Structure formats: C-alpha cells, structure tokens
Amino acid sequence: MTGPGRRSSTFTRLLRHGFTDASAAERLLDGAELSPVRNDPVLLEALGRTADPDLALHGLVRLLEAQPGASARRELLDTVIAAKPLRDRLLGVLGASAALADHLARHPRDWEALVTYEPRDLHPGVEEFERGLAEADDPVSLRVAYRRCLLSIAARDVCGTTDLAETAAELADLATATLRSALALARAAASDDAALCRLAVIAMGKCGGHELNYVSDVDVIFVGEAADGADEGKALRAATKLAAHMMRICSETTVEGSIWPVDANLRPEGRNGPLVRTLSSHLAYYQRWAKTWEFQALLKARPVAGDLELGAEYVTAVAPLVWQAAERENFVPDVQKMRRRVVENIPVAEVERELKLGPGGLRDVEFAVQLLQLVHGRADASLRSGTTLDALQALAAGGYVGRTDAVQLDAAYRFLRSMEHRIQLYRLRRTHLVPVVEGDQRRLGRSLGLRTDPVAELNREWKRHAAVVRRLHEKLFYRPLLDAVAQLPSGEARLSTQAARERLVALGYADPAAALRHLEALASGVTRKAAIQRTLLPVLLGWFADSADPDAGLLNFRKVSDALGKTPWYLRLLRDEGAAAENLARVLSAGRLAPDLLMRAPEAVALLGDGDAGGLAPRGRAHLEQEILSAVGRADSAVQGVTAARGVRRRELFRTAAADIVASYGTEAQPVEADQGALVDLVGGAVSDITAATLSGTLRAVVRDGWGDTLPTRFAIIGMGRFGGHELGYGSDADVLFVHEPREGVDEHEAGRAANAVVSEMRRLLQVPSADPPLLVDADLRPEGKSGPLVRTLKSYEAYYRRWSLGWESQALLRAEPVAGDEDLGRRFVSLIDPLRYPRAGLGDDAVREIRRLKARMEAERMPRGADPKLHTKLGPGGLSDVEWTVQLLQLRNGAEEAGLRTTRTRGALAAARACGLLSEEDAATLDEAWVLATRVRNAVMLVRGRAGDTFPSDPRELAAVGRYLGYGPGHVGDMLDDYRRTGRRARGVVDSLFYGA
C-alpha cells in the first residue's frame, strides 16, 4: 500500500510513458476490464507509443466494456497482448482518434478488421474497398461499413505502414467505392429512373486528384445522357433524381452520423445551374461562359462512378479546353482574382492557425503547382496529373521547377498535409485549423513522431515548413526563368524560350521578350554581381508581379543595377539587409516618380536598407535646414549652393515617396498602414519641411553671393496654401508671400531693389534645368495678385490690408505661416494678419454670401472640360475645395473665440471644430475621410504618372497602379471609383448643410 503523500511505482511509470493524467490512468488500469493484464509491461509500453496514451487507454477500456461477454473481452485482450500488429494498429487508432474509438464502442466486433495483416491488406484499392462495402444495403449500414474501412486506413496511417500520399490515395479510393455503393442504392430504389439514363459521376478537387483528406467535401460533377430509345428530357430528370438521392445517401445524418457532404457546386453555373447536364451542354458552357478558375478545377476531373465510359468521354472532351485556358485574354486577371480570393477567405482571428489558406499554407503549394500546369501543360502532357505531389515531381523532371526547390516543397507539403490529416482524424471533423489547446497540440505532435517536447517541436517544424512554402511558392515561378537565360552549365532540364515567355505572360508581364532580355543581362555570367542577382531575382520578380506594372519594375531594377552593380555596398545591401530588397521592388514598380528620383542619383537606394545609412522615416525641418545650410556654407557660389540644396531635396523627396509606397503596399516586415490619414500627414509634413529647408538654403546662397553676410533689408518668406498648411503633395508648387523691412539707415528703394533681386534669383536658380526636379515658387496670392509688386514691406502689407483687402484674401491668409528668412519679421507679419483672418466680429451675412458665390464661380469656371466632376479631387463633390472652404468658413466665423481653430492645417482645424461643438463627430469624420481620400488620390496620381493631376488616370495600367496604392487589388478598379464617388457624395451632403446652409 502506498503511504500518504507518496506516489505508487505505477503512477511514476505512467508519467514516464507519456500519460498526462496518471491518476485517472491508474484507476482505469486497476479496473475489472484490465485486471488480467494490468501489470503486463507490453501493454504499458504500447500505450506509451501512441499519440495520446490517456486517450488510447480510455478507448481500450470502453471497447472492452462494449464486448458482449467475458469470453469476447478475453479474446480481445489476448490478441492485443499476443499480436503486435493488432496491438499497434488498434492502440494507435485509439490514441489518435476519439471518433473512431466511439465507432468501436458502438460496433465492438469491428476491431477484428485490424487483425488480418496480409500483403493485400497493406495497400487496398477501389476493388478491396468495394468488397468491404458490399454488404451495405441501406444508408445506415453503408456508414458503418465506411467507418470500418476508414478504421483500417487510419491504422495503417498512424502505424507508418503508409505514407501521406498513399493514405490520401486510399481515402480517395474509399470515397470512389462509397460513391459507387451510394449510386447503387439510389438505382435500386428507383429502377425505372435508372433504366432511362446513363449517369457518370466525375470526381473533382482532392477526390479527383487522388489525394483526399480524412474529412472533406467530396466535389463531383454529374454528366447524363439518355439511354437507347429514351427521351432526353425524361432521361435528364431521371438522372437528376438519381444524383440527388446519391448525394443524400452520403450527406444526410443518420443514427450513425454522416459520411461526408457531396458537393456539386463546381458544376457549370454553380448551385444555380442544373445538377445534371449532357456532355454537349457541358461543352457549350465551357466553350462560351466558363471562368478561368473552372478550368483550374477541371485539372483534377476523374470519372469514378456510374457510367465510366461516359465519364471518360467527358474528361477527353474537356481536356483541350483546360490546356488552352492560359491563352485566354483574361487569364492573368482571373489568376490574380483566384489568389486574392484565397486571402480574403481567411477570418482575421484564424489566419495564424490556418494550415490550408494561411500564408505558407497548403493552398500556396497547390495554387503554384496548378498555375504552372495550366501554363506549361498545353505543350507537355507529362504535367497533366491531378495529384499535387505527382505534378510537382513532373514539373521538376521537365525543368519547369528547380529540383532542389521541388524536394523542399514536397517535404513541406507532406508535413503540412500530415498535420491536417491528424487534426481531422481526432474528431473526424472538417477543419484546417491548428488547435490552440496544449493537450491537442501535444497529441498532434506525438502523432507526427515528435516525442521529446511535442508542443515546442510541432510549432517549430510547422513554422519552418510554412516558411519554406512562403519562400518557395513565389520562387517556384521565377528560378527556372533565370536558369533558362543565365547561360551557365547545369545538370537539370531547363525551360525553353517559348515556355519562359508563356510563364512571364501568365504572371502579368506585358512584354515577355523584353523581360527575358533584362533577366539575361542581370543573371548571366559568373561574376559575383550575377550570382547575387540570380539569388535575389526570384523573390524580386514575385514582388514586381504583385504590382500593377511588373515590366516597369524589372526595367527599373536593371537600370539601378547597371548604375550600381559594381559598388560592393549595393549588392551587400540587397543581400544582407532584409527590408532593402522588398522595399526596392515596391518602389521600382509603383509608378514613375520614385524610380525617376532614384535614377537621378542611384546611391539613394541606400535609404531603403535598415542599416546606419538607411531609414525611411522623414527627417525634421531643423535637421534638413542644418544639412542644407552647411552645404551652402561650403559652396563657392550661389549656383553651387542651390545645386546642393536641390540635391538634398531630391533625396528627401525620394525618401518620402519610398516610405509612402512601402507603407501603402505593405511588406513582409511592415504591414500596410491602416491609418490613411497618418500617411497623408506624413507626406504633407515631410514635403512641406523639405520645401521650407530648400527655400532657407536658397535664400542663404543668394544673399551670400550678392551681399555677403547681410542683406540691406530684413527678409521673410511666408508659406501659403498647402505649403503653409503643411499639406504639400509631391507635385505641389510652393505658394508664398515675400515680405521685407529695410534695415536701419538703408534707403527704402535700395532695400526694395535688393529684395526683388533676391526673389528673382531664388526663383531662377530653383527652376534651372538639372538632374534635380525644379521647385516652382508661386506668389500669386500676394496683394493685387499678379498685378501687384512681387515683394512688399511690412508697412505696405499693413496699409493694403487696412484699406483694400478683399474677403478672399482674408480666407487665403488662414494658411499663412512663416517658413524661411527673418523669424522676427515673420512673427510680426503673423501678428499683422491675425485680425484679418480671425475677425473679432466674425463674418457678416454679406461676407458669407460672397464666399459662397466665389466658390460656386470657381467650380463652374475651373472644372476642366470633359472631366467627370464626381471624380475630380479638387473641385468635385466632397473634394478638397468642398472640405477646405467649409473648414475655412468655420475658422473665419469662430477663430477669434476658439483658439483651437487658429491653425493653418485643415485636419487640425476640423478636429478643433469638432471639439468645440461646431460640427458633429459624424460630420467631422465624413469630411476628414473625404479630404484624406482626395489627397491620397492626388499623391497616387503623381507617384504613378510622374506628373500632377486632379483626376484619376484614364490609362488602365496607371489606374490599376493608383488602385494598388490605395489598397485595391487587381480587378477592383471599379470598386475604387465607386467608393470614391460614395465618399464624395456623403461629404457633399455635409458641405451643403454647413457651408451653403441647405
């Protein structure tokens, strides 16, 4: 007897053999059912070898309890102890599957199905399974017989007698036999209908591919024809009844549960189409209406039941259509839609646990293999297998996939499918989610042979194999392309030039011949540069293909590589710094602006890395001014100084554009920025700071060159419009006012001449043609507009504003903020204009009417002829003008009383107006959303086209690139335009209420 507080030796042995609840196990072993063998070491060791010893022991006790008598229990126990094959099979199943343990408890003599161990039992096929189901004469007995056959498959699986591919094939063969038995039952129940028709059952999906899961929908298509002399209409109705009855036999739940759902939704027109069609009807649909995904599904079509001759005719007839799918005009967009559908189907809460659809999951492998089959199977019949692993092997043998890549992908796919099988086997439920409960993970890990630390080992191996799939499933497309053009000796088969072109077209490249020339230039040779680029290009090409213009991405990469390929730091950057290569790929394929900025000085590619020289976070104004002023101080002339300032501006514009693109597209290391307003603020603030620092440096350079250290007059630059509001876009001019004040003792005319000379020279130097983009300085918002003097003294501004100022000028001054030059003069200018832009008495009715009249006139006169007003980002409904004029009217009316409204920033003023109750939370959010979206569209147009625009591009590829920047995948341009119109329409409703008082 064990003393208090002490554990028995049995308890300790149970823990050592893998039991987690040793106390419960000890009680079961001490029970009457196991009393004859409770001390037999063979049993304990056998239980310890199972996936879940606790579960196996519990299942064994239940099975013994269910035996009809003592002699039957003794027979079972004797066989378990004496016959190792039976012991391993039975306990292995009981330790892996609670569902099959339940079946054995309900049918206690079915354990005898595991006793026989002859060669023919090791690898049964359809005929063997048909014999196992032969005695079933109704749906209930069919379910019992099916589970009995499934029991033997599971036993061979968990004992390692069959591997993953063999197990999946056996499951598909069992499904074939089951469909035949179910159809036989349906025919027997309706012999008159059976006599009228020929009915073929075509397996699709994993059943058709001979790679079925333990629990899966069995996808089918039905083909029917009239029997000799029968009316076709009656025959199809009869065939439909038989097919529907067969589906119910398999799918309906009885006292023995269900077998699996039979899913016919892959048929033409899906669930809206007829369940059974004639062969000619199928062909007519596929020739005229079918989508690309339907041909992809037909890759796995296989006749399995019913009239096999008719089924073979069907497969023969549709095969040419399948292998012509890659020639379809819409093949690339359709393929992209298929990929997007996979991603969109994953619930956010489950994405990290998804074995099938998640990143690096089974669907990635299957999708990649099927796409390559569709592209190359037209010319190479050896690729036309419906089984994923067989097709992968054939692709490798033909040179369409690298052999090493194929081996690694094969191993990863087998491991992930094995995980899926064991997860489903436990409860016989259809699921692809890795369990979160530690006990379930422990059982899963042990079932896969991971015994030292099952949970940790399982997660480590799972993540490792998923990472392999993530890395290879894109590389799979591109590595053979490089081998085809690299002109290096290889022992492997290679893609032909025609096959390489076919693959590039299928992956979205519009000019495959040019793409192959670029690849040959980049990857050929034995230099270090070529070797590194051959390593990088498979991944880069995938990122290019994920953009709206992969051809441009590849061309731009070649240009950068030609310029920098001999510099060791460039190749080291791309090879060793994780983010740099993907950042570069995104930037080079997102449009014209960023690549153009980069090509002017390719060394800026260093900014894309994560080392000391890298970093895409924008630099602040103080940092930029310090750098530019230091460069100006070292320059020998104004021209050199301004050239240096413009060089810094170009580099920083590239940094900002790259940061914007990377955040908008997202990368493996950095997800897409969800806050669109934050991206707008980033770009607006960064470009405004860059512009202010450039003006400061240019002013310093011009003054030093003409007057030395001191100009005869104090001089300040006031930012206006978007510049003053910290909202500049990539293509914005710098709206400014110039103000000066003669120094003591300096003649006012001399001071004026000096100030005008400074302005003239600054504007000239900032627009001189060079490798750096020009900075246009616009002073048209000055008093009297273009007719007024370019520069005024502070006193002149005061006199003008006191006597002549118009309402629109007060409104324009809401965005005024000093940006460069004499800080004290800038502050005094702000003090001068504050009473105008924040009038103490607010605005009178006449002033409000005048503002409304001006806005209406501007919209009518400035809207470009032929433009769609609803898509015009500046003047259209809910566009920038609508939101800004509404906010500015609130500022003019209430700025004197509400300090929060005294800001030059649109979003800041909008938030302040909401905070002080001038508009509701909902209205503020509506206006903010519209303003942010319109600004993002303008930024996108500049990034994509390389020139500013207020409307969406008309070119389809450019429009798609704008959509990608805004987060819309391929094929969703229509959704983007609809969303823009909808957002603008909602915002215009708020504007009508707040601005027009409607």
NORFEN-V747775 format. One record per helix or strand of 3 or more residues. SS is the DSSP state (h for helix, s for strand). FROM is the first residue (numbers start at 1). TO is the last residue. If there is no record, write none. Layout:
ss=(SS	SS)
from=(FROM	FROM)
to=(TO	TO)
//
This chain:
ss=(h	h	h	h	h	h	h	h	h	h	h	h	h	h	s	h	s	h	h	h	h	s	h	h	h	h	h	h	h	h	h	h	h	h	h	h	h	h	h	h	h	h	h	s	h	s	h	h	s	h	h	s	h	h	h	h	h	h	h	h	h)
from=(9	22	35	41	53	70	84	98	108	119	126	139	164	191	197	205	218	232	270	279	292	302	308	325	331	348	362	381	388	403	438	454	497	512	528	550	568	578	593	602	621	638	676	713	721	734	748	785	791	794	807	817	823	845	869	880	899	906	921	956	973)
to=(16	29	37	48	66	82	96	106	114	122	133	158	189	196	203	208	226	251	272	288	298	306	322	327	344	353	376	383	397	427	447	485	506	523	545	564	576	588	600	608	634	665	707	719	724	742	767	787	793	803	815	821	837	862	871	894	901	915	945	965	994)
//
